[in-house]
Amino acid sequence: MSTDLTARTRDLALRHRTAVGVAWLLVLLIGGAVAVLGLGRLDQSFTASGGPGHRANQEVQERYGNGAAVAPLVAVASWPAGADVRAPGAAGRFGDAVRHAAGPGARTVSYAGTGDEGFLGGDGRTVYALVYPGAGEPDLAGLTAVEEAAVALRADLRSALPEARVEVTGVLPLQHDSAVAGPGPVALAVKAACALGLLVLLAAVFRSAAGVLAPLLLAGVTSVGALVLVEAVAGFTEISFVVVYLVPVTALVLAVHRWAQPPGAGERSAAAAGAAGAAACAVLALFPASFLRSVGVAGLAVWSVGTAAALTMVPVLRSVATRSTRSRRTEGPAAAGRSPRAAGAAGRGGGRSGPVPAVCGLILLVLAAGAATQLRVGNPEAHALVASGPARDGLDRLAAAGVPSGVLNPLEVLLPEGADPRAAAARAARVPGVLLAAAPRGDEWRRDGTAVVVVVPEEEPMTAAGAATVSAVRSAFAAGPVSAAVGGSGVVDRDLVDGVYGLLPFAVPAAALAALAVLALLPVPSGFPGAGAAAGAVLRAVLAALASAGALTVLWQWGPAGTGAVTGWVPLVVGVFAFCVSLDRSVASAAGGPPGAGLAAAGAGALAVLAVGIGPQVELALLVSGFAMAGVLDAAAGRRRTPPAVPARPTSRSSLQLV
């Protein structure tokens, strides 16, 4: 967008400030209601990848009505010492109790129905069964149904087997226990401190009530408008629910940063960054993967609405905020009523900082980006999901009996009509890393001529050994006499790596080139240094995206939490966020914006997500920490001053000075 056009847009908004204010107020109020009502349009599975495992899971779900991408419940029973769990009495009673407690439509498999000793613990007195509840799809409502089934299953089994110690565990019960635990008193105090810290930070930077409220209002209208656009797109293509996390955080950081820019130059840099960011996200949205399309559409919506608000709403809010202090301000470059502290801060904004902080920040960014090459994508390992609770008791019971944790994520092999299930199970059992492969004979396992074989790996699929087992099982059936579809909860992570992360070496350069083309070819803000600065801004944005994934790797995969992996969609969401906020900061900085604006915006974003997300739920903690680290890393690496060759414009005063 040309300089003249941004100026004309700003002047038009100021001449019709009442209409502009009413229009954005309607966006906030009516758009908010529309956005809430439209959330059901978003795909809530969190597992869509378009890969072969995803297609296999869809077919299993359509034919059998359960299982597939939803990990089964694992019922565990331990008898007193001296009991023989292999005896028909004990094994039969456990199998019958599990089938009865599971309810209609459920699929169960255990030692009683297969005779496979892989269902027995090494202590000789523990046995477990896999239970696929009759209801439950890989969306929010379906997962809730599975959680309810776990509670009912645990109660019914304890009633039916009073002589045994009975637990029910599984991936979903472990995640549920971490969610319902809730933050403790210390976490609640930290959340409150972060929320208060956000307000204090805005007040300290902008020094007025308007300076606190205006960025929050700007973030609100941007979030609402962007969500409405995303939900409109979801009416005709699949958009993942993960955008609900990406949109408001990105909108908040951009809003704080835009409010801190000087009038005039701020609108021009917002237009340039908005055009470049929108182009990059539009390219992401073109790739044939649901998650990439989703984050691309969300980013495009945030840039579009946020830029429109920066060109129209920000000037109007500034005019309102400064009206009461206009009588105390001269028309020159300095404000008569500015405090010495504010004057000092403004004076420090015109020089260039020493090379050491900038070089150290860049090295930190590069090192974090390097750590991203070791990122392992997948759900966190079971032991890291929750520290205590009924589901953790069941997991500990399995471990004490010598049962590997791979049983929580079994594979389901869907055989076509005419295939021999027993032969298929025998083929799978020979694959290295497979604990057992069973071909249950019940009607619930064979339908319309097809059959399902359960393959239980020794290791969880997010580990290197578990991933190798999944690949080996797929290869065994791909090379066999009968083609079979390999699905189950164990293939979701592998599919995400192959179907989504496999596209990133093409998607990231394409998005970066689109942003670079816009910055280099379109008219840029006055004072923008040109193609070299454009290349630097895009490069730093890409580094910031990679560094955010590296920070997640260091903190969670290698850190004290020891998750072993990072939930697959989290680095994608955090990476797009990091790219967007870094690009906006770099463009504004190159165009002469105040050097502290990026750090203030990053701090506001970090405090906001910490205030919302601190708690025991591991996946939410992964996401929240990723947002916070991405913003702070980029701000630390980007602390540079405007080059001395770019003179300060006498009429360009930042909101740090105006408000």
N, C-alpha and C positions, 0 to 999 in steps of 0.2 A: 504494500500500500504506500503510495507516495506521501511525501511530507505534506504537500498541499492538501491532499485528501484527508489526512488525519487532522490537520488544523481546521478544515472546513467541517468535519464531523464534530470536533470538539465545540466549535463555535455554534453549530446548529443545536447541539445538546444544551448549551448554556442559554441560548435564546428561548428554548422551549423546555426549561428545566422542570417545570411542573408536570408537563406531559411525560417527560422521560422518567421522572420519579414515580408517577402513577403506573407507567408501563412496567417498570421493574418490580414495583410492589405487587402488581397482579401476577407477574411471573413467580414471585416468591409464594404468594398465597394460593392461587389457583394451580400453579404448576406443582406446588408441594402436594396438594391433594391428588392431582393426577399421577404424580410420581409414586405415591404410596399405593394407589389403586393398581398401578401398572406393574408392580414388582412381580406379580404372578406370571408375566410374560417371559421372564428371564429363566433360562435353563438352570435348574438348581442341583444338577447331578454332581458337579465338580469333577467328573471323570471323563467327560467327552474328549476324545482325541482323534476319532475317525480311523484308528488303526484296526488291525485284524482282531485283536483282543476285544476292542470295543464293539465291533460288529458281532463277534461270537457271543458276548454278553447280552446284546440286544436280542439275539435269536433265542438264547436260553430263557431270557425273561419273557419273551412272547410265547414260547411253547410251554414253559413250566411255571411261570408266574412268580418266581422267587429266585434267590441266589444270585448268580451272575456276578455283577460288580459289587454286590453287597456281601461283605465277609460274614461267614456263619457265626453263630453262637457256639461256644465250646463248653459243654457240660462235663464237669469233672467230679468223680466220686472216689473216695478213698475209704476202704474198709479197715477195721482194726487188724493188728498184726495177727498172722496165722490164717487169715481168710484167703481163699483161693478164688481170685476173680475169673479164672478160666473155667471154673465149674459151671455147668449149665444153669444151676440155680442162681448164682450171683450175677453172671453175665446176662442171663435171660431176664432177670428181674430189672436190671439196670436198663437194658434195651427196651423192654416193655414200658417202663416208667418214663423213659425219654420220649417214646412215640406218643404216649397218652398225654404227657404234659405239653408237648409241642403243639398239639391242636390240629384241627383239620387243615389240609392244604400244605402242611409242612413236610419237608424232606429231612430224614435223619439217617445217619450211618454210624455204626459202631462195631465193636468186636462181635456182638451177638449175631449180627446179620451177615458178617463177612468172614469171621474166623481169623482175621488178619491181626497178628500180635503187635503190629504197629500202633494199635489203639490201646495198648497196655503200657503202664508205666514200668520203669526198670525196678521199682521197689517191690513188685509182685502183688501189690494190693490196691493199685490205682488204675482206673479205667476212665476213658473219656469218649465223648461222642460229638459229632458235628451236627448242628441243628440249623437248617435253613427255614426260618419261620414262613408261614403261609402268606403273610403280607410283608411288603417291604421292597421299595424300589430305591435306586440310588439318588434320591432327592431328599429334601428336608423333611417332608411329611413321611416318606417311606422309612427314613432312618429313625424317626420318632416311634414308628410302629415297631421296629426291631428292638428299640430300647425298652418299650413296654413289654414286648414278648420276653425279653431277658428277665425282667422282674418276675413275671408270672411263672416262667420256667423254673427259676430258682426256688420260688415258694412251693410249687407243686412237687418238685423232686425232693425237697427236704421233707415234705409231708409223706411222700411215698416210700422213702428210704431213710427211716429214722436212725437205723444202725450205722449209717455211713456218713462221712463228712462230705457234703455236697457244695460245690461252687459252680457259678456260671461266669465265664469270661469271654473274651473276644475283642476284636479291634473296636467295635462300636461301644460295647459296655465300658471299655477303658476310657475312650474319649468322652463318653457321657459322664463318667464319674469325675473326670477332671473339670468338666463344665459345671456340674452341679455343686462341686466343692465350694466354689465362690472364693473371692479374695478374703484373706484374713484381715485382722485389725491393722497390721502393719501395711499390707497392700492397700487397704482402703485409705489409710492416712497418706500414703504416697500418691495415690490417685487424686485425692483432694489437693495435695500440695502442688501437683502438676497442673491441675485446673486453675488454681489460684496463681501459679507461676505464669501461666499463659496470659492472664489478665495483667499481672504486674509487668511482664515483659512488654506488652503492647503499650501500657501506660508509660513505661520508662522510655520507650523509643519515640512515641508520638506525643506524649505529654498533654493529653487532653482526653475527655470522655469521648469526643468524636473520633479521636485516633484509635480508641479501643473498639468502638462500635462499628466504624466504617469498614475495616477489613473483614470483620465477622459478617456484616451484612453483605458485602461483596462476595464473600465465600459462599454465603447461603444462596444467593440468587444464581451464582455460577453452578453450584451443585444441583440445585433443583432443575434449572434449565437443561443442564447436560443430561441428567437422568431421564427427563422427559424425551429428549432426542434419542437416547439409547433405547428406551423402551419402545419408541416408535419404530426404530430399526429392527428390534426384536420381534415385531409383528410379522416379518417376512424372512428372517434368517435367525439362526441359533446364536444367542448371546448369553454367555455364562453369567451366573450370579456374582462372580468375583468382582465385577465392575462396581458393585455397591461399595466395596472397600476402596477401590482406586479413586473414584470420582471425588468424594468430599475432601480427602486428604490433599490431593493435588490442587483442588480448588482453593483450599485454605492457604497453602504455601504461596501459590501464585497471587492470591489476593493481598496478602501481607506485603509481598515483594512489589506488586504494582502500586500499592498505596504509598510505598516509601520512595517511589521514583519522582524526579522533578517534573512539574507540570510542563507540558509541551514535549520535551524530550522523552518523558516517560510514556506518553501515548504513542510516540513514533517507534520507540523500541518495543513496546507491547505489540504493535502491529507487525513489526518485522519478526519478532519471536513467535507470535501467534501464527503467522503464515508458514514459517518454517516448521514449527511443531505440528501444525495440522497436516502439512504435506507428509512428514515422517510417519505420523500415526495412520494416515490414509493408506500409505504403502503397506504397513503392517496388516491393516484390515483386509487387504487383497489376498493374503496368503491362505491356503486351504487348510486351516486348522482352527478349531473353534476358539481355543484360548487366545491365539494371536489375533483372530478377527475381533474377539470381544474387547481385548485391551486396546486394540487399534481404534475401534469405533468409540470407546469411552474416551480415549485421549483426544481424538478428533472433536468430540462433543465439548470437552472441557476447554480446549483451545478456542473453539468457535465462540462459545457463550462467554468465556472469560475475556476474550479480546473485544467482543462487542460491549461488554460491561466496562472494560478499561477505557474505551473510546467515548462512552456516553455517560455512564453512571459515575465514574470516578471524578470527572470534571465538575459534575453537578454537586457531588458530595463535598468536594473541596471548596466550592463556592459557598456552600452553606456553612462549612466548618470555619471558614476564614472571615465570614461577614461580621461576626461579633468582635473580631480583633483588628479589622481593617483600619479603624481610626488610630490604632497604636502602631501602624506599620507604614513606613515611607514607601515611595515608589522605586527607590534604589535597590541595589543588590542586597543591602542589609536591612534587617527588620529592627525598628527602634526598640521594640520591647523584648528582643531576644536575650536570653540569659547568657552569661559568659560561658557556661558549659556548652550550650547549644552552638554558640559562635565558634568555640574551639573545635567542636566536632565537625562543623561545616568546613572549617579551615583545614583540618586534617584530610578532608576528602579530596583535595586537589592534587596531592603529590603521589609518588609511587613508593610503595613499601620496599623494604630491603629485600634482596634476592633470597636470603636464607629461608624465611617463612614460606615463600612461594615454592621454592624448590623442595622443601620438606613436605609440604602439602601434596605436591605433584608426585613425589616418591611414594607417599602413603597411598595415594590413589592408584598408582601403578601396581604396588605390592598387593593391595586388596583385589585389584582386577586379576592379577596372577593367581590368587587363591581361588578365583571363580572357576579355573580350569579343573579343580579338584572337587567341584560340587557334585554331590550324589543326590539325584532326584528321587523322591519317594516319601511315603508316610514315615514319620519318626518311628524308630524301633519301639516295640511294645513296652519295654521296661521304662522308657522315657515319657510315656504318655501320662502316667499318674503315679503318685508315690504310695497311696493307700486307698482303701475302699474295697467293696465286695469283688469287683472285677479284678483288682490287683491281687486279692487273696487267691482267686482262681489261677491267675498266672503264676504266682509263687508256688501253688500246689503242683502245677504241671512241672515247673522247674525242679522242685524237690524230688519229684518222681522220675526225673531224667527224661521228660518229654520235651523235645526242642520246640522253640517258639514258632517255627515255621508252620505249625498246625493251625495258627490263627489266620493264615492267608492261603488256603488250598486253591488248586486249579480245578476247573471243571472242563472236561473234554466232551464236547457234543459230537456224538457219532451219527453218521447218516443212516438211513434205512438200509437194513441188510448187514450192517457191520456186527462183528462178534464182540460184545462188551468185555468178556473175560479175556479174550486175546489182546484187546486194546489195553486192559489193565496190566496184563503181564508185560507188554511192551514198555509201558510207562514205568513199571517197577524196576526195570533194568537200567533206567537212566541214572547216572551218578547224581547223588544229592537228593534222591527221592526217598522219603521215609516209608511210604506205602502208596499203593494204588488199588482202589476198590471199585468193583462193579456191582453195586446193590441191585437186588432182584425185584424190589417192590414196584408196584404200578406207578408210584410217584417218581420213579427214576427212568421210566421207559414210556414214551408217549408218541403216538402217530408213527410208529416204526423206528423212531430215534431212541437213543439211550445216552445217559450221562455217566461218565466215569469220573470218580474223585481221585485227584492226585495230590498227595500231601508232601510238600518239600520239607527238608530238615531245617533250612535257614529261611529267614524272612526275606521277601523279594527285594527289599531296598538294599540289602547287603550285596557285596560282590559275589559271594557264593550263591546266594538266593537268585540273583539275576542270571547267573550262569545256568542254574538249574531250569529256570523258566525257558531260557533260550534252547537248552538241550531237549526239553520236553516238546517244544514246538517243532524242533528239527526232526525229532523221532517220528512225529505224526505226519510231518510234511513229506518225509521220505518213505513212509510206510505204504502198504498196499491199499489202504483206505484213507482217503483224505478226511481229516477231522478238524473241527474248529476248537481251539484252545482258549478258554475264557476263565472267568473266576476273578476274585479280588486280587489274586497274585499277579495278574498281567497288566493291571491298570498303570502301574508305575513304568513298566517296560514300554508300554504303548506311548506313554507321555514322552519318554525319552526319544523314542524312534519317530513318533508322529509330529511332535511339537518342537522339541529341542533340536531335532535333526534339521529343522528348517531355519534355525537361528543364524547359522553361518551365511545364509542367503538373505534373510529378512533384515538383520541388523545393518549390513552394508547398504542394502537398498534403501532403508529408511534414512540412514545417515546421508546418502547421496541426494535424496530428495530434499532434506533440510538444507544441505549445502547449496544445492542449485537455487533454492528460493533466496537464501541470504546473499548469494553471489550475483544473481541475475536481476532480482527485483530491486527497485529503488529502496535504499536503506535510510535509516535515520541520519539526520545531520550530525556529523561528528563520528559516525561509524567508520572505523579504519579501512574497511573494504574486504577483499577476498581472503587475505591472510587471517584477519580476525574472524571471518566467517568459518574458515577451516578450523581455527583453534577452538571456537565455540562448539562446533559439532564434535570435534575430537574429545573435548572435555566432557561433553554430554554422554558420548559412548563409553568413555572411561568410567564416568559416574555410574552408569547402568551396570557395567561389569563389576565395579567395585562393590556395589550393593550386594550382588550375589556372593562375592568373595567374603564380605563381612558376615553374611549369614553362615557361610561355610566355617569360618574361624570361630564364631561365637557359639554356634549350635552343633554343627557336625563334629568339630574338633574340641569344642569347649567343654566346660564342666557338665552341661546337660547331657552330652553324649547321645544326641538323637540318632547319629549314624547316617542320617539323610535329612533333607529339607523338603517339606511338602511341595509337590511339583508345581502348583500354580503360584506359590508365594514369590519365588524369584522373578517370574514374569510380571506380576503386578508391581512389585517393588522396583524392578528394572525400568519399566515404563515411567513410573513416578520419578525416579532419579533422572532419567533422560529429560523429562519435561522441565523439571525445576532447574536443572543445571543449564539447559539451553536458555531458559528465560533469564537466569542470572548472568550468564556469559554475554548474551546480547546486550542486556541493559548495562553491564559493566563496561563493555567495549564502546558503548554509545555515551559514556560519561556519567552513568548513574552513581549514586553514593555507594562507597565500598562496603559499608556495614549492612546494607539492605539484605543481601543474601544470607548473612549470618542471622539476622533478626528473623527473617522468614523461616529459615531452617529450624531455629530454636522454637518458634511458635508451632510449627508442624510437629516437632518432636514432643513438645509438652502436650499438645492436643491428643496425639495418638496414645501417649503413655497414660494420660488421664482416662481414656476410654478403655484401653486394652490390658492394663496390668492385671494379672490374675493367674490362676493355675492352668488354664487351658493352653496346651503347648502350641497348637497351630495358630491360635490368635496371638500368642506371645511371639512366635516366629514372624508373623506379619507386622506386628507393631514395632518390634525391634528393627526389622528391616527398613521400615519407613523412617524411623528415627535415625538410624545409622546412615542411610542414604543421604538424607538432608544435611546432617552434620559433616559427613565426609566431604561432600561437594563444597559446602560453605568453607570448610577449613582449607581445601585445596584451591579455592578460588579467591582468596583474600589478596587482591591486587588493586592498586589505585589507578585512576585515570592517567594515561600518559601525559606528561607535561605539555606535549605539543598540542593537545586539545584544550583550548582556553575555556574557562568557565563562562557560560552565557549569562549576562546580567539579569535576564528575566526568568531564568530557569532555577527556581527554588524548590528544593525537595520538600516533601511533606514533613520531614523531620524539622524543617525550619518554619513551614507554614502553619502547622497545627500546634 
